[in-house]
Structure formats: C-alpha cells, structure tokens
Amino acid sequence: MLDFPSGVIEKNNQYVYRLFRYLENKKLNKIGSFSVRYLPQYKKGKTGVCGAVLVVYPMAMDITVGIAGKMADKITKIKAAFDKYTKKDSISDALKATHVPK
C-alpha cells in the first residue's frame, strides 16, 4: 500500500478510520476479550504520506488458536457488513486484499 500515490493512501486511511469507528460500536467481546487499536501513522510511504492500520490485541493470557480464529472470523464478518454499508467504494480496488496468509 505504501508504494501507491498519496491520494490512494489517504483514501485508504479514511477507510481504515471509518472501519475502526464501526468496529468500536460492535459487541466484539462476546467471542473473546480483545481490543482494536487505530494507528494513524503506522509507516511512511514513498510519497511521505503515512499509512494507517488497525491492530488487534488479545486481552487474555489463555488465548488459543481456536479463540483467535473465532475473533478473526467475527471481525471479517463485521468488515464485510461494513463494506456493504459503505457500498465498497471507500477503498481503491488496487488496495483490496485478495488473500492474506496466516
């Protein structure tokens, strides 16, 4: 993402922030205790514009692979609902992930 023009990075940053606010309003703690944090200046791109990211922190010492998977599934479903809500025009097609390995 950081190799894209500054306008694309800024558009992505806006999308990430709106997704963060949307996630804040959802009941994510029903599956496991975790926190979602928004980092607006995670890393600077080639054009000097910083890219924003979301970070998920498990808040339990006894988290298992199964619980982590359930949390990821829940966030994925909420993101899909968010994308439908925003009509999927909030982010450049070039930035949409097609596969994210574990």
N, CA, C and O atoms as a MOPAC input file, in Angstrom:
PM7 MOZYME 1SCF
protein

 N      0.82100 1    -1.18700 1     0.00000 1
 C      0.00000 1     0.00000 1     0.00000 1
 C      0.86500 1     1.25000 1     0.00000 1
 O      0.49800 1     2.23900 1    -0.63500 1
 N      1.97100 1     1.24100 1     0.67400 1
 C      2.78100 1     2.44100 1     0.82400 1
 C      3.48500 1     2.85300 1    -0.46500 1
 O      4.07400 1     3.93200 1    -0.52800 1
 N      3.43300 1     2.00900 1    -1.49100 1
 C      4.00900 1     2.36200 1    -2.79000 1
 C      3.01300 1     3.11600 1    -3.67300 1
 O      3.38600 1     3.63200 1    -4.72600 1
 N      1.76500 1     3.18000 1    -3.25400 1
 C      0.72800 1     3.85100 1    -4.04500 1
 C      0.83900 1     5.37400 1    -3.92200 1
 O      1.48200 1     5.87100 1    -2.99800 1
 N      0.22000 1     6.11400 1    -4.84100 1
 C      0.21900 1     7.58100 1    -4.75200 1
 C     -0.41900 1     8.05700 1    -3.44900 1
 O     -1.24000 1     7.35400 1    -2.86100 1
 N     -0.04200 1     9.23400 1    -3.01000 1
 C     -0.51400 1     9.74400 1    -1.72200 1
 C     -2.03700 1     9.81500 1    -1.64000 1
 O     -2.59700 1     9.57700 1    -0.57000 1
 N     -2.72000 1    10.13400 1    -2.73600 1
 C     -4.17700 1    10.20500 1    -2.72000 1
 C     -4.81800 1     8.86900 1    -2.40500 1
 O     -5.83000 1     8.81200 1    -1.70600 1
 N     -4.23700 1     7.79200 1    -2.91600 1
 C     -4.75500 1     6.44800 1    -2.66200 1
 C     -4.51200 1     6.06900 1    -1.19600 1
 O     -5.38000 1     5.48200 1    -0.54900 1
 N     -3.33600 1     6.40600 1    -0.68200 1
 C     -3.02700 1     6.11900 1     0.72300 1
 C     -3.97500 1     6.88700 1     1.63200 1
 O     -4.48300 1     6.33600 1     2.60900 1
 N     -4.21600 1     8.15100 1     1.31800 1
 C     -5.11900 1     8.95800 1     2.14200 1
 C     -6.54200 1     8.40500 1     2.10800 1
 O     -7.23000 1     8.38600 1     3.12900 1
 N     -6.98200 1     7.95600 1     0.93200 1
 C     -8.31300 1     7.35700 1     0.82500 1
 C     -8.38600 1     6.07900 1     1.65700 1
 O     -9.38200 1     5.82900 1     2.33500 1
 N     -7.33200 1     5.27800 1     1.60100 1
 C     -7.27700 1     4.07000 1     2.41400 1
 C     -7.28900 1     4.42300 1     3.90300 1
 O     -7.96500 1     3.76000 1     4.69000 1
 N     -6.55300 1     5.45000 1     4.28900 1
 C     -6.52300 1     5.87100 1     5.69200 1
 C     -7.91600 1     6.25600 1     6.18300 1
 O     -8.29100 1     5.93700 1     7.31100 1
 N     -8.66800 1     6.93100 1     5.34500 1
 C    -10.03600 1     7.31300 1     5.70600 1
 C    -10.89800 1     6.06100 1     5.88800 1
 O    -11.68500 1     5.97000 1     6.83000 1
 N    -10.74000 1     5.11100 1     4.98600 1
 C    -11.47000 1     3.85000 1     5.07700 1
 C    -11.12800 1     3.11500 1     6.37800 1
 O    -12.02100 1     2.65100 1     7.08700 1
 N     -9.84000 1     3.01500 1     6.68400 1
 C     -9.39800 1     2.31000 1     7.88800 1
 C     -9.96600 1     2.98900 1     9.13500 1
 O    -10.40100 1     2.31300 1    10.06700 1
 N     -9.96200 1     4.30700 1     9.15200 1
 C    -10.50300 1     5.02500 1    10.30900 1
 C    -12.01100 1     4.77800 1    10.46200 1
 O    -12.49700 1     4.52800 1    11.56400 1
 N    -12.73900 1     4.84900 1     9.34600 1
 C    -14.18600 1     4.58900 1     9.41800 1
 C    -14.46600 1     3.15700 1     9.86100 1
 O    -15.39500 1     2.91400 1    10.63200 1
 N    -13.66600 1     2.20700 1     9.37500 1
 C    -13.81500 1     0.82100 1     9.81000 1
 C    -13.54400 1     0.70700 1    11.31000 1
 O    -14.27100 1     0.00500 1    12.01300 1
 N    -12.53000 1     1.37400 1    11.80200 1
 C    -12.22800 1     1.37400 1    13.23200 1
 C    -13.40900 1     1.89200 1    14.04200 1
 O    -13.79100 1     1.28200 1    15.04100 1
 N    -13.98800 1     3.00600 1    13.62200 1
 C    -15.13500 1     3.56200 1    14.34500 1
 C    -16.32300 1     2.60200 1    14.30500 1
 O    -17.05200 1     2.46800 1    15.28800 1
 N    -16.51200 1     1.94400 1    13.18000 1
 C    -17.57900 1     0.96100 1    13.03800 1
 C    -17.34700 1    -0.22000 1    13.99800 1
 O    -18.27500 1    -0.67300 1    14.66800 1
 N    -16.10100 1    -0.71100 1    14.05600 1
 C    -15.76200 1    -1.81300 1    14.94700 1
 C    -15.96100 1    -1.42700 1    16.41400 1
 O    -16.36300 1    -2.25500 1    17.23100 1
 N    -15.68000 1    -0.17600 1    16.73700 1
 C    -15.86800 1     0.29800 1    18.11100 1
 C    -17.30800 1     0.14900 1    18.57700 1
 O    -17.56300 1    -0.09300 1    19.75700 1
 N    -18.23900 1     0.29300 1    17.65800 1
 C    -19.66100 1     0.24700 1    18.00100 1
 C    -20.24500 1    -1.16200 1    18.02400 1
 O    -21.41900 1    -1.34000 1    18.34800 1
 N    -19.44200 1    -2.15400 1    17.68600 1
 C    -19.91900 1    -3.53700 1    17.67400 1
 C    -19.55200 1    -4.23800 1    18.97600 1
 O    -18.60600 1    -3.84300 1    19.65600 1
 N    -20.28700 1    -5.25500 1    19.31000 1
 C    -20.03600 1    -6.03500 1    20.52900 1
 C    -19.04100 1    -7.14700 1    20.21900 1
 O    -19.43200 1    -8.29400 1    20.00300 1
 N    -17.77300 1    -6.81100 1    20.19700 1
 C    -16.75100 1    -7.78400 1    19.82700 1
 C    -16.32900 1    -8.68200 1    20.98100 1
 O    -15.71300 1    -9.72300 1    20.75000 1
 N    -16.64100 1    -8.31100 1    22.20300 1
 C    -16.14500 1    -9.06800 1    23.33900 1
 C    -16.96600 1   -10.30300 1    23.67000 1
 O    -16.69600 1   -10.95400 1    24.67900 1
 N    -17.95600 1   -10.65100 1    22.85800 1
 C    -18.74800 1   -11.84900 1    23.12000 1
 C    -17.98500 1   -13.12400 1    22.76200 1
 O    -18.32900 1   -14.20300 1    23.24500 1
 N    -16.96800 1   -13.01600 1    21.93100 1
 C    -16.21600 1   -14.19100 1    21.49700 1
 C    -14.95800 1   -14.37100 1    22.34000 1
 O    -14.58000 1   -15.50000 1    22.65200 1
 N    -14.33400 1   -13.31800 1    22.69500 1
 C    -13.11500 1   -13.34000 1    23.48400 1
 C    -12.73400 1   -11.91400 1    23.79100 1
 O    -13.18400 1   -10.98600 1    23.11800 1
 N    -11.94400 1   -11.74000 1    24.76000 1
 C    -11.56900 1   -10.39000 1    25.16200 1
 C    -10.41300 1    -9.90100 1    24.29000 1
 O     -9.31700 1   -10.46100 1    24.31500 1
 N    -10.67900 1    -8.85000 1    23.52000 1
 C     -9.62100 1    -8.25400 1    22.71900 1
 C     -9.91600 1    -6.78600 1    22.47300 1
 O    -11.03500 1    -6.30900 1    22.66700 1
 N     -8.89600 1    -6.09800 1    22.05000 1
 C     -9.00200 1    -4.66800 1    21.81300 1
 C     -8.52600 1    -4.36600 1    20.39500 1
 O     -7.57500 1    -4.97700 1    19.90700 1
 N     -9.19300 1    -3.42200 1    19.74300 1
 C     -8.79600 1    -2.98200 1    18.41200 1
 C     -8.25500 1    -1.56100 1    18.54600 1
 O     -8.90000 1    -0.69900 1    19.14300 1
 N     -7.08200 1    -1.32400 1    17.99300 1
 C     -6.44600 1    -0.01000 1    18.08500 1
 C     -6.18700 1     0.53200 1    16.68500 1
 O     -5.81900 1    -0.21300 1    15.77600 1
 N     -6.38100 1     1.81500 1    16.52600 1
 C     -6.13900 1     2.51100 1    15.26700 1
 C     -4.79200 1     3.21900 1    15.35700 1
 O     -4.56600 1     4.01500 1    16.26800 1
 N     -3.90000 1     2.93100 1    14.41700 1
 C     -2.59500 1     3.59500 1    14.35800 1
 C     -2.55300 1     4.45300 1    13.09300 1
 O     -2.30200 1     3.93100 1    12.00700 1
 N     -2.79600 1     5.76900 1    13.21600 1
 C     -2.92100 1     6.61400 1    12.03700 1
 C     -1.61400 1     6.85800 1    11.27900 1
 O     -1.64500 1     7.20800 1    10.09900 1
 N     -0.49000 1     6.68300 1    11.92800 1
 C      0.79700 1     6.93700 1    11.26900 1
 C      1.71300 1     5.73900 1    11.44200 1
 O      2.82700 1     5.85400 1    11.95300 1
 N      1.22600 1     4.59600 1    11.00800 1
 C      1.97000 1     3.35500 1    11.19200 1
 C      3.32200 1     3.38100 1    10.48800 1
 O      4.35300 1     3.08600 1    11.09300 1
 N      3.30900 1     3.73500 1     9.21300 1
 C      4.55600 1     3.73500 1     8.44200 1
 C      4.44500 1     4.73500 1     7.30500 1
 O      3.38200 1     4.89800 1     6.70700 1
 N      5.55000 1     5.40100 1     7.01400 1
 C      5.57300 1     6.41500 1     5.96300 1
 C      5.82400 1     5.76700 1     4.60900 1
 O      6.70100 1     4.91600 1     4.45900 1
 N      5.03200 1     6.19000 1     3.62400 1
 C      5.17800 1     5.67600 1     2.26800 1
 C      6.21800 1     6.44800 1     1.46900 1
 O      6.82300 1     7.39500 1     1.97100 1
 N      6.42200 1     6.03700 1     0.22500 1
 C      7.41000 1     6.67600 1    -0.64800 1
 C      7.11600 1     8.14300 1    -0.90300 1
 O      8.03000 1     8.93500 1    -1.13200 1
 N      5.82200 1     8.51000 1    -0.86200 1
 C      5.44500 1     9.90300 1    -1.11800 1
 C      5.48800 1    10.75600 1     0.14500 1
 O      5.23900 1    11.96000 1     0.09000 1
 N      5.80300 1    10.13500 1     1.28500 1
 C      5.86000 1    10.86100 1     2.54900 1
 C      4.57700 1    10.79800 1     3.35800 1
 O      4.53200 1    11.26600 1     4.49600 1
 N      3.52700 1    10.21700 1     2.77200 1
 C      2.24200 1    10.08400 1     3.47300 1
 C      2.28100 1     8.80100 1     4.29600 1
 O      2.68600 1     7.74800 1     3.80300 1
 N      1.85800 1     8.89800 1     5.54900 1
 C      1.82900 1     7.72600 1     6.42700 1
 C      0.57700 1     6.89800 1     6.18300 1
 O     -0.50400 1     7.43400 1     5.93800 1
 N      0.74200 1     5.59300 1     6.25300 1
 C     -0.38300 1     4.67500 1     6.12300 1
 C     -0.92400 1     4.29800 1     7.48800 1
 O     -0.15600 1     4.08400 1     8.42600 1
 N     -2.21900 1     4.21700 1     7.60300 1
 C     -2.88600 1     3.83200 1     8.84500 1
 C     -3.17500 1     2.33400 1     8.85000 1
 O     -3.36800 1     1.72600 1     7.79700 1
 N     -3.20400 1     1.74700 1    10.04000 1
 C     -3.52100 1     0.33200 1    10.18900 1
 C     -4.38600 1     0.12000 1    11.43600 1
 O     -4.46500 1     0.98000 1    12.31300 1
 N     -5.02300 1    -1.03500 1    11.48700 1
 C     -5.71500 1    -1.48000 1    12.68600 1
 C     -4.89900 1    -2.62000 1    13.28800 1
 O     -4.34200 1    -3.45100 1    12.57100 1
 N     -4.84200 1    -2.64000 1    14.60700 1
 C     -4.12300 1    -3.68700 1    15.31900 1
 C     -5.10000 1    -4.32100 1    16.30000 1
 O     -5.81900 1    -3.61500 1    17.00800 1
 N     -5.12900 1    -5.65200 1    16.34500 1
 C     -5.99100 1    -6.36900 1    17.27300 1
 C     -5.11100 1    -6.99000 1    18.35100 1
 O     -4.18200 1    -7.74500 1    18.06400 1
 N     -5.42800 1    -6.65200 1    19.59900 1
 C     -4.68900 1    -7.18200 1    20.74400 1
 C     -5.58700 1    -8.12700 1    21.53800 1
 O     -6.62300 1    -7.70100 1    22.04800 1
 N     -5.21300 1    -9.39500 1    21.65200 1
 C     -5.96200 1   -10.27800 1    22.55100 1
 C     -5.71100 1    -9.82200 1    23.99000 1
 O     -4.58700 1    -9.46700 1    24.34700 1
 N     -6.74000 1    -9.83400 1    24.79500 1
 C     -6.61300 1    -9.35000 1    26.16800 1
 C     -6.73900 1   -10.49300 1    27.18200 1
 O     -7.21400 1   -10.28300 1    28.29800 1
 N     -6.32100 1   -11.67800 1    26.80000 1
 C     -6.38800 1   -12.83100 1    27.69100 1
 C     -5.08600 1   -13.61900 1    27.59000 1
 O     -4.51700 1   -13.77000 1    26.50900 1
 N     -4.63600 1   -14.10800 1    28.71000 1
 C     -3.39900 1   -14.88600 1    28.73300 1
 C     -3.59200 1   -16.29100 1    28.15900 1
 O     -2.64100 1   -16.91300 1    27.68800 1
 N     -4.82600 1   -16.77900 1    28.20100 1
 C     -5.08300 1   -18.16000 1    27.80000 1
 C     -5.70900 1   -18.26400 1    26.40900 1
 O     -6.46500 1   -19.19800 1    26.14200 1
 N     -5.40700 1   -17.32600 1    25.53300 1
 C     -5.97700 1   -17.35600 1    24.18300 1
 C     -5.45600 1   -18.59300 1    23.44200 1
 O     -4.28600 1   -18.96000 1    23.54900 1
 N     -6.34300 1   -19.20700 1    22.70600 1
 C     -5.98500 1   -20.39100 1    21.92100 1
 C     -6.10300 1   -20.05700 1    20.43800 1
 O     -6.64000 1   -19.01300 1    20.06600 1
 N     -5.60100 1   -20.94300 1    19.60800 1
 C     -5.73100 1   -20.77000 1    18.16400 1
 C     -7.21300 1   -20.72700 1    17.78700 1
 O     -7.61600 1   -19.95200 1    16.92000 1
 N     -8.01700 1   -21.56300 1    18.44100 1
 C     -9.45200 1   -21.59200 1    18.16000 1
 C    -10.13800 1   -20.27000 1    18.48600 1
 O    -10.95100 1   -19.78500 1    17.69900 1
 N     -9.81700 1   -19.68400 1    19.63900 1
 C    -10.40100 1   -18.39500 1    20.02300 1
 C     -9.93700 1   -17.30400 1    19.07400 1
 O    -10.73000 1   -16.45800 1    18.66000 1
 N     -8.65000 1   -17.31900 1    18.72700 1
 C     -8.12200 1   -16.31800 1    17.78800 1
 C     -8.82300 1   -16.43200 1    16.43700 1
 O     -9.14100 1   -15.42000 1    15.81200 1
 N     -9.06100 1   -17.65000 1    15.99100 1
 C     -9.76900 1   -17.86300 1    14.72600 1
 C    -11.19300 1   -17.34200 1    14.77300 1
 O    -11.67300 1   -16.74900 1    13.80700 1
 N    -11.88600 1   -17.56400 1    15.91100 1
 C    -13.24400 1   -17.06000 1    16.05900 1
 C    -13.27500 1   -15.53600 1    16.06200 1
 O    -14.17400 1   -14.92300 1    15.48500 1
 N    -12.27900 1   -14.92600 1    16.72100 1
 C    -12.21300 1   -13.46200 1    16.72400 1
 C    -11.97500 1   -12.93600 1    15.31000 1
 O    -12.60400 1   -11.96300 1    14.89300 1
 N    -11.06800 1   -13.57700 1    14.57600 1
 C    -10.78700 1   -13.15700 1    13.20100 1
 C    -12.01900 1   -13.32100 1    12.31900 1
 O    -12.31200 1   -12.45800 1    11.49200 1
 N    -12.74600 1   -14.43500 1    12.49400 1
 C    -13.98100 1   -14.65200 1    11.72400 1
 C    -15.00600 1   -13.56800 1    12.02300 1
 O    -15.65900 1   -13.06100 1    11.11100 1
 N    -15.14800 1   -13.21300 1    13.28500 1
 C    -16.11200 1   -12.18200 1    13.68900 1
 C    -15.74600 1   -10.83700 1    13.06900 1
 O    -16.60900 1   -10.14000 1    12.53500 1
 N    -14.46600 1   -10.47300 1    13.14100 1
 C    -14.02800 1    -9.20100 1    12.55700 1
 C    -14.22500 1    -9.21500 1    11.05400 1
 O    -14.62500 1    -8.20400 1    10.47600 1
 N    -13.95100 1   -10.34400 1    10.40700 1
 C    -14.13500 1   -10.46200 1     8.95700 1
 C    -15.59900 1   -10.26200 1     8.57200 1
 O    -15.89600 1    -9.58200 1     7.59000 1
 N    -16.51000 1   -10.84900 1     9.34100 1
 C    -17.94300 1   -10.68500 1     9.06400 1
 C    -18.39200 1    -9.24700 1     9.28100 1
 O    -19.18300 1    -8.71000 1     8.50500 1
 N    -17.88700 1    -8.63200 1    10.33100 1
 C    -18.24600 1    -7.23700 1    10.60200 1
 C    -17.70000 1    -6.33900 1     9.49900 1
 O    -18.37600 1    -5.40500 1     9.06800 1
 N    -16.48400 1    -6.61400 1     9.03900 1
 C    -15.89500 1    -5.82200 1     7.94900 1
 C    -16.70800 1    -5.98700 1     6.66800 1
 O    -16.92400 1    -5.01900 1     5.94000 1
 N    -17.15600 1    -7.20600 1     6.39400 1
 C    -17.96900 1    -7.44300 1     5.19900 1
 C    -19.27100 1    -6.64600 1     5.27500 1
 O    -19.71400 1    -6.07800 1     4.27600 1
 N    -19.88000 1    -6.60400 1     6.45200 1
 C    -21.09700 1    -5.80300 1     6.63400 1
 C    -20.79300 1    -4.32000 1     6.46100 1
 O    -21.58100 1    -3.58200 1     5.87000 1
 N    -19.65900 1    -3.89400 1     6.97300 1
 C    -19.23500 1    -2.50700 1     6.81100 1
 C    -19.04500 1    -2.16400 1     5.34000 1
 O    -19.46900 1    -1.10000 1     4.88900 1
 N    -18.40700 1    -3.06100 1     4.58900 1
 C    -18.18300 1    -2.82600 1     3.16000 1
 C    -19.50500 1    -2.71100 1     2.40500 1
 O    -19.63000 1    -1.88600 1     1.50000 1
 N    -20.48700 1    -3.52700 1     2.76900 1
 C    -21.80600 1    -3.41000 1     2.13900 1
 C    -22.44800 1    -2.07900 1     2.51000 1
 O    -23.05300 1    -1.41500 1     1.66800 1
 N    -22.31300 1    -1.69900 1     3.76900 1
 C    -22.87800 1    -0.44000 1     4.27100 1
 C    -22.27600 1     0.75800 1     3.54400 1
 O    -22.98200 1     1.72000 1     3.24100 1
 N    -20.98300 1     0.70300 1     3.26500 1
 C    -20.30300 1     1.81600 1     2.59700 1
 C    -20.26300 1     1.64900 1     1.08500 1
 O    -19.62900 1     2.43700 1     0.38400 1
 N    -20.94200 1     0.62000 1     0.58600 1
 C    -21.06200 1     0.34000 1    -0.85600 1
 C    -19.72700 1     0.04700 1    -1.52600 1
 O    -19.59000 1     0.19000 1    -2.74100 1
 N    -18.76400 1    -0.35500 1    -0.74400 1
 C    -17.45500 1    -0.80500 1    -1.23900 1
 C    -16.72100 1     0.21900 1    -2.09300 1
 O    -15.77800 1    -0.14000 1    -2.79800 1
 N    -17.12300 1     1.46700 1    -2.05000 1
 C    -16.42100 1     2.46800 1    -2.85700 1
 C    -15.46400 1     3.29800 1    -2.00700 1
 O    -14.95600 1     4.32500 1    -2.45800 1
 N    -15.22300 1     2.85400 1    -0.78600 1
 C    -14.38900 1     3.61600 1     0.12200 1
 C    -12.90100 1     3.34500 1    -0.04800 1
 O    -12.07300 1     4.04500 1     0.53400 1
 N    -12.55800 1     2.34600 1    -0.83200 1
 C    -11.15700 1     1.97700 1    -0.95400 1
 C    -10.85700 1     1.62300 1    -2.40900 1
 O    -11.69700 1     1.06900 1    -3.11800 1
 N     -9.67900 1     1.94400 1    -2.81900 1
 C     -9.26200 1     1.63500 1    -4.17900 1
 C     -9.25700 1     0.13100 1    -4.40200 1
 O     -8.85000 1    -0.62100 1    -3.51600 1
 N     -9.70200 1    -0.31800 1    -5.56600 1
 C     -9.66900 1    -1.73900 1    -5.89100 1
 C     -8.25200 1    -2.29000 1    -5.80600 1
 O     -8.05600 1    -3.46600 1    -5.50000 1
 N     -7.26400 1    -1.44300 1    -6.07700 1
 C     -5.87500 1    -1.88500 1    -6.03000 1
 C     -5.44400 1    -2.25500 1    -4.61300 1
 O     -4.48200 1    -3.00300 1    -4.43700 1
 N     -6.13800 1    -1.74400 1    -3.61100 1
 C     -5.74300 1    -1.99900 1    -2.22900 1
 C     -6.52100 1    -3.12400 1    -1.56200 1
 O     -6.19100 1    -3.51100 1    -0.44100 1
 N     -7.54000 1    -3.65500 1    -2.21900 1
 C     -8.33700 1    -4.70800 1    -1.60400 1
 C     -7.54300 1    -6.00600 1    -1.55600 1
 O     -7.01500 1    -6.46200 1    -2.57000 1
 N     -7.46500 1    -6.59400 1    -0.37100 1
 C     -6.72600 1    -7.83900 1    -0.20900 1
 C     -7.51500 1    -8.98600 1    -0.83800 1
 O     -8.72400 1    -9.10200 1    -0.63800 1
 N     -6.83000 1    -9.81800 1    -1.58900 1
 C     -7.48100 1   -10.98400 1    -2.17200 1
 C     -7.14400 1   -12.23700 1    -1.36200 1
 O     -7.91200 1   -13.19800 1    -1.34400 1
 N     -6.00900 1   -12.21700 1    -0.70600 1
 C     -5.61400 1   -13.34500 1     0.14000 1
 C     -4.63500 1   -12.84400 1     1.17800 1
 O     -3.66900 1   -12.15500 1     0.85000 1
 N     -4.88000 1   -13.18600 1     2.42300 1
 C     -3.96400 1   -12.82400 1     3.49500 1
 C     -3.57600 1   -14.11800 1     4.19700 1
 O     -4.40300 1   -14.71600 1     4.88500 1
 N     -2.33600 1   -14.56000 1     4.03600 1
 C     -1.91700 1   -15.82100 1     4.65600 1
 C     -1.87200 1   -15.68800 1     6.17300 1
 O     -1.74100 1   -14.58600 1     6.70600 1
 N     -1.98300 1   -16.82300 1     6.86300 1
 C     -1.89700 1   -16.83000 1     8.34000 1
 C     -0.49900 1   -16.51200 1     8.77600 1
 O     -0.22000 1   -16.46800 1     9.97400 1

